Amino acid sequence: MNITQFDASAFSQDSIQLTDKVYLITGAAGAIGGAVAMALGKLGATVILVDVSKKGLDYIYDQMVETAYPTPANLVLDMAAAGPEQYEEIAGIITSEFGRLDGMVHCATEAGTLTPLSQYPLETWSKVMLVNLNAPYMLTRACIELLKQADDAPVIFTTADVARQGRAYWGAYGITGHAIEGMVEIWADELETNTAVRFNTIDPGPVRSGFRTQLYPGELAKDQPSAESVVPAYLYLLLEQVAGVALRAQ
């Protein structure tokens, strides 16, 4: 996929209404996932919030309810431990509770360590592979028939610059990012001609978050853009009829 720079001037959110739409967001307790959830709620969508942190999910849930957005659904899920049965169960719950799924935004990610590949901890390697690659694949696969029933079903995978250009010491995180980019190309090529399911990736760039602080502990968080600043790029991929795009938000 060719890397495309997001042009905010070419995208307008005016008059967008997503009432009756249902979207699933993984990593919803994180900075970007939470910001995207709030933005979708503001537009009238119902959001299924998925994260390993119950406390973090409860915080986003309370914010959305207090702001009088459509009541979201919380789903606590450990993506490092879940298997195919759990993801099929999730798809079943979505079918029975909502009867539809109009899109997915994958924001859950595991950083791992910045370590030479020859010394990379194998336990950490396995966890990063599970959370960053296997889990989003299995969840998307479990939900694909639901997505096919929608008039327009965008699926977004969050990646990074190191997922598009290999860089020393980024280990399992960089490798899973490369794999996601390739997986999305295959999904997009398989489904773009006979379904309304659209696959894209986005590199949000540096964003003020706990994840960023974990990887760059010497940075001042206040010097980084807020998660809200990259939300328009996510909304663009969710709402515009584009597929097979590798977007760079900043």
C-alpha positions in Angstrom: 0.0 0.0 0.0 1.2 3.5 -0.8 1.6 5.7 2.3 -0.8 8.7 2.2 -0.5 11.8 4.3 -3.8 12.9 5.9 -5.1 16.2 4.6 -7.4 17.6 7.2 -8.5 20.4 4.8 -10.0 17.9 2.5 -12.2 16.2 5.1 -15.2 17.7 6.8 -17.2 16.2 9.7 -20.0 18.7 9.3 -23.5 17.1 9.1 -22.2 13.6 9.8 -24.7 11.5 11.8 -24.0 7.9 12.9 -27.2 7.2 14.8 -28.0 3.5 14.8 -24.4 2.6 13.8 -22.4 0.2 16.0 -18.6 0.3 16.1 -16.1 -1.9 18.1 -12.9 -0.3 19.4 -10.0 -2.3 20.9 -7.6 -0.6 23.3 -10.6 1.7 24.1 -9.1 2.6 27.5 -6.0 4.0 25.9 -5.5 7.6 24.7 -6.3 7.1 21.0 -9.0 4.4 21.5 -10.8 6.5 24.1 -10.6 9.6 21.9 -12.0 7.8 18.9 -14.8 6.3 21.1 -15.8 9.8 22.3 -15.8 11.2 18.8 -18.0 8.4 17.5 -20.3 8.8 20.5 -20.6 12.5 19.8 -21.7 11.7 16.2 -24.4 9.4 17.6 -22.9 6.0 17.2 -23.0 3.2 19.8 -19.6 2.0 20.7 -18.4 -1.4 22.0 -15.4 -0.7 24.2 -12.8 -3.5 24.4 -9.8 -3.4 26.7 -8.0 -5.4 29.3 -8.4 -2.6 31.9 -11.8 -2.6 33.5 -10.9 0.6 35.4 -10.0 2.3 32.1 -13.2 1.1 30.4 -15.3 2.3 33.3 -13.7 5.8 33.0 -14.6 6.1 29.2 -18.0 4.6 29.8 -18.8 7.2 32.5 -17.5 10.0 30.3 -19.8 9.0 27.5 -22.8 8.6 29.7 -22.2 11.9 31.5 -22.0 13.6 28.1 -25.3 12.0 27.1 -23.8 10.1 24.2 -25.4 6.7 23.3 -24.7 4.3 26.1 -21.6 2.2 25.2 -21.0 -1.5 26.0 -17.9 -2.5 28.0 -16.1 -5.7 27.2 -13.1 -6.6 29.4 -10.8 -8.8 27.4 -7.2 -10.0 27.8 -6.0 -10.2 24.3 -2.8 -12.0 25.4 -4.8 -14.9 26.7 -8.0 -15.1 24.6 -8.4 -17.7 21.9 -10.6 -18.4 19.0 -13.5 -19.5 21.2 -13.6 -16.2 23.0 -13.6 -14.2 19.8 -16.4 -16.3 18.4 -18.3 -15.7 21.6 -17.8 -11.9 21.2 -19.2 -12.0 17.7 -22.2 -14.0 19.1 -22.8 -11.4 21.8 -22.6 -8.5 19.2 -25.1 -10.4 17.0 -27.6 -11.0 19.9 -27.3 -7.6 21.6 -26.9 -5.3 18.6 -27.8 -7.3 15.5 -25.1 -5.4 13.5 -21.6 -4.2 13.4 -20.7 -1.3 11.2 -16.9 -1.1 11.7 -13.9 -1.8 13.8 -11.0 0.2 15.1 -8.0 -1.8 16.4 -6.0 0.3 18.8 -4.9 -2.3 21.3 -1.2 -2.8 21.3 1.7 -4.2 23.3 5.0 -2.3 23.2 7.4 -5.1 24.2 11.0 -4.0 24.8 13.5 -2.0 22.8 16.0 -4.8 22.5 18.3 -6.4 19.8 16.6 -9.3 18.2 19.3 -11.7 19.3 18.6 -10.9 22.9 14.8 -10.4 22.7 13.0 -12.0 25.7 11.0 -14.9 24.2 8.1 -14.6 26.7 7.7 -10.9 25.7 8.0 -11.9 22.0 5.1 -14.3 22.4 2.9 -11.7 24.2 3.5 -9.0 21.6 2.7 -11.4 18.8 -0.5 -12.4 20.5 -1.8 -8.9 21.3 -0.6 -7.1 18.2 -1.2 -9.6 15.5 -3.0 -12.8 16.4 -5.7 -11.2 18.5 -6.8 -8.6 16.0 -6.8 -11.2 13.2 -8.9 -13.6 15.2 -11.4 -10.9 16.3 -11.7 -9.5 12.8 -12.2 -13.0 11.4 -14.8 -13.8 14.0 -16.7 -10.6 13.1 -16.3 -10.7 9.3 -19.7 -12.1 8.5 -21.3 -9.4 10.7 -19.3 -6.8 8.9 -20.3 -8.1 5.5 -23.9 -7.4 6.3 -23.3 -3.7 6.7 -23.7 -1.1 3.9 -20.2 0.2 4.7 -17.9 -1.5 7.1 -14.5 0.1 7.7 -11.8 -1.8 9.6 -8.8 0.2 10.8 -5.6 -1.2 12.2 -3.3 1.2 14.1 0.3 0.8 13.2 3.4 3.1 13.4 6.3 4.4 11.3 8.4 1.4 12.4 5.8 -0.9 10.9 6.6 0.6 7.5 10.3 0.9 7.7 12.4 -1.5 9.8 14.4 0.1 12.6 17.0 -1.4 14.9 15.8 -2.5 18.4 12.1 -2.3 17.7 11.9 -6.1 17.8 8.5 -7.8 18.0 6.6 -4.5 17.9 8.1 -3.5 14.6 7.7 -7.0 13.2 4.0 -7.3 14.1 3.5 -3.9 12.5 5.0 -5.1 9.2 2.8 -8.2 9.4 -0.3 -6.1 10.0 0.4 -3.9 7.0 0.7 -7.1 4.9 -2.4 -8.7 6.4 -4.5 -5.6 5.7 -3.3 -5.6 2.1 -4.5 -9.2 1.7 -7.8 -8.5 3.5 -8.4 -5.5 1.3 -7.6 -7.4 -1.9 -9.8 -10.3 -1.0 -12.9 -8.3 0.0 -12.8 -5.0 -1.9 -14.7 -6.2 -5.0 -17.5 -8.3 -3.5 -18.2 -6.8 -0.1 -18.6 -3.4 1.6 -15.8 -4.2 4.1 -12.9 -1.7 3.8 -9.5 -2.3 5.3 -7.0 0.4 6.0 -4.1 1.2 8.4 -3.1 4.4 10.1 0.1 5.6 11.7 -1.0 8.2 14.2 2.5 9.5 14.8 3.7 10.7 18.3 0.7 11.1 20.6 0.6 12.0 24.3 -0.2 8.7 26.0 1.0 6.1 28.5 2.1 4.0 25.6 4.4 6.7 24.3 5.8 7.4 27.8 6.6 3.7 28.2 8.7 3.8 25.0 10.2 7.3 25.4 10.5 7.8 29.2 12.7 10.8 28.7 10.2 12.8 26.8 8.0 15.5 28.3 4.4 14.4 27.6 3.2 18.0 27.2 5.5 18.3 24.2 3.5 15.7 22.2 0.2 16.2 20.4 -3.0 15.1 22.1 -4.8 12.0 21.1 -7.7 14.1 20.0 -5.5 15.8 17.4 -5.4 12.5 15.3 -9.1 11.7 15.6 -10.0 13.4 12.3 -7.7 11.0 10.5 -9.5 8.0 12.0 -12.9 9.5 11.2 -11.7 10.0 7.6 -10.9 6.3 7.3 -14.2 5.4 9.0 -16.5 7.6 7.0 -14.9 8.1 3.6 -15.1 5.4 0.9 -11.4 4.5 0.9 -9.8 1.1 1.0 -6.3 -0.3 1.0 -4.9 3.0 2.3 -1.9 3.3 4.6 -2.6 6.7 6.2 -0.1 8.9 8.1 -2.0 11.1 10.5 0.8 13.6 11.2 
